[in-house]
């Protein structure tokens, strides 16, 4: 009986971890995705299929030595939605973003 309870507890813990999901930009309008980033400051969003990334409102949510790069993602109502920024490490590309 004790062994069965332990197995049940382990199974419940594993299913809870798998059940956690992240908001998906392709399931939300562009403005809803942008508002989520702006209100939370930093958030991990799914961007379609098994892809995801961390998006931030501004550089204050990046680590020291990182810079912001504009982020466009697919959304429910547009293929290229500006949601905020991504934090990038290394020297800033002077010819890019």
SULHU-V998665 format. One record per residue. N is the residue number from 1. D_FIRST is the distance of its C-alpha to the first C-alpha in whole Angstrom. Layout:
# SULHU-V998665
N_D_FIRST ; N_D_FIRST
This chain:
# SULHU-V998665
1_0 ; 2_4 ; 3_5 ; 4_5 ; 5_6 ; 6_9 ; 7_10 ; 8_11 ; 9_13 ; 10_14 ; 11_15 ; 12_17 ; 13_19 ; 14_20 ; 15_21 ; 16_23 ; 17_25 ; 18_26 ; 19_27 ; 20_29 ; 21_33 ; 22_36 ; 23_39 ; 24_41 ; 25_45 ; 26_46 ; 27_44 ; 28_46 ; 29_50 ; 30_52 ; 31_52 ; 32_49 ; 33_48 ; 34_50 ; 35_50 ; 36_46 ; 37_47 ; 38_50 ; 39_48 ; 40_45 ; 41_47 ; 42_45 ; 43_43 ; 44_41 ; 45_42 ; 46_41 ; 47_44 ; 48_43 ; 49_41 ; 50_39 ; 51_42 ; 52_42 ; 53_44 ; 54_44 ; 55_47 ; 56_49 ; 57_51 ; 58_54 ; 59_54 ; 60_52 ; 61_49 ; 62_50 ; 63_50 ; 64_53 ; 65_55 ; 66_53 ; 67_55 ; 68_55 ; 69_56 ; 70_56 ; 71_53 ; 72_53 ; 73_51 ; 74_50 ; 75_50 ; 76_49 ; 77_53 ; 78_55 ; 79_54 ; 80_55 ; 81_54 ; 82_55 ; 83_52 ; 84_53 ; 85_52 ; 86_50 ; 87_50 ; 88_52 ; 89_52 ; 90_56 ; 91_59 ; 92_60 ; 93_62 ; 94_65 ; 95_66 ; 96_63 ; 97_61
